Each structure stands twice: as C-alpha cells, then as structure tokens.
C-alpha cells in the first residue's frame, strides 16, 4: 500500500513505521507464543522448568495434576519451543529452552508476579 495515500492525512508519514514493520507471519508467531501462556497451569509449569529440570512424574506431583495432563502442557510448550527435553534411559527430562523467547517469558512472569528466581538460571 502506498502510505502517502492513506485515507486520512495526519501530517505524519507511516512509511518509516511500515518499512520496519515485521511480517504478518512474525506477528502470528508471537501470538502463538503468547497463547501458550494463556493457561495458568502452563505458566506455572514453564516457570518451574525455568528453575529445574524434571521428569513428568515429578512435575505431576509438583503441579498436583495427572501425568497425562502435564504431558499435554509439556507438548504445547515444546511445540512453541519454550522447553526442551532429553532422554536418559527410559526417563525424559524437561527444562526451559535456552533461547530469547523463553528468557523473555521467564522475565515477564517474574516481573508480573513481582517475584525473583529461587536460583539464578543462565540464559
């Protein structure tokens, strides 16, 4: 769209803003990440995984939820690339991903709740 020909002329140019504007696909990715944190159980689970690496059984006990319910949330967080997993024998361990998105969401949760990490985590 030719931004000099916008329907209303407010005396400023939108060209510079629109040149730097990310694509609709980029905004869709952000929206999908934010959707992951639209569930309080998933937020709590993610926050826990920012501070420790755990298996589904222990996470179930920590969350007071069934293993299938925890596994469902873990799948959602993993598909959003907010957590990673590793297998050790028959056990699978989960932790927060070491990426910008996970670090930002971790900080967001802690700032919104006005809490501090129980232990520093390297990002």
N, C-alpha and C positions, 0 to 999 in steps of 0.2 A: 504494500500500500504506500502511496506517495504521502508522506506525513506532512508535507507542506499544504496538502489539500484536505486536511482533516475537516470534519463537518463544522467544528467551532474553532475560531481563531482566538486563543487566549494570550497572544503576544509572546509565546514561547515555542520553541521547536522541540518536537518529540523525537527528532531524528537521532540525536545522541543517545537518548534512552533506548530507543528501539535497536540501534546498532549494537548495543551491549546486552540486549535482552536475550536470555537463554531461549533455547527452542522449547516448543510445547512438550516434546519428549522429555526434556530435562525437568520441566515442572511436573510432569507425570511421575518421574522417578522420585522426586521429593514428596509428592502427595502419597505415593505408595509407602515410602518410609514412615511418614507421619501416621499413616493408617495403622502401622504395626504398633504404634504406641497409643492407639485409641482404646486399648483394653488394659484395665488396671492390673490384671494378673500378668500380662505380658510385660508391662512396665516393671513390675516388681521382679519378675524372673530375669529380665535383662539387667536390672540394677544388681541383682545378686551375682550374675555372671560377669559383671564388670569387676568384681572383687574376689572371685574364686572360680576355680574350675571344678565342675561337679558332674556326677552321673545322674541319670533320670530318677533312680530310686531315691537318692539323697535329696534331689530337687523336689521330688514329690512330697517328701517329709517336711522339707523347709517351707513349702508352699501350702501344705495341708490340702493337697489335691491328688487325684488319682494319677498314676503313671501315664495312662492314655491322654488325659487332659494336658499334662505337662508336655508330653511328646508332641501334641498338636501345636502348642505355643512355640515349642522349640523349632518345629518345621517352619512356622511362619517367620520367626526371627532369622533362621538360617537362610531362607529364600530371599529375605531382604538384605542379606549379607551383614547383619548386625552381630551374629555369633558364628563361631566356627566349632568344629568337632574333631576329635581324634579318637581312634580306636586303640585300645590296649587289651589284647586278648579278646574276651567276649564283651568287655565293658567299653562304652562310648562316653567320653567326657566332653563337656561343653564349656565354652568361655566366650566372653565378648571378643569380637573381631578387633584386630589391630588396624583400624582404618579411620579415616576422618569422620565418617558418618557415625560410627559407634562412639567415638570420643565426643562428638558434638551432642549426641543424645544423652550420653552419660552426664556431661556437664549440665545440660538442660534439666534433667531430672533432679540433680542435686541442687541447682540454683532455684528451681521451682519449689522444692521442698525445704529449702534453706538448711540443708544438711551437708556434712562433709564425709568424705570417704573414710571407711573404717581403716583402710590401709591404702597407701598410695599405689596406683597402678600406672605402669609405664605405657604411654601411647605413642 
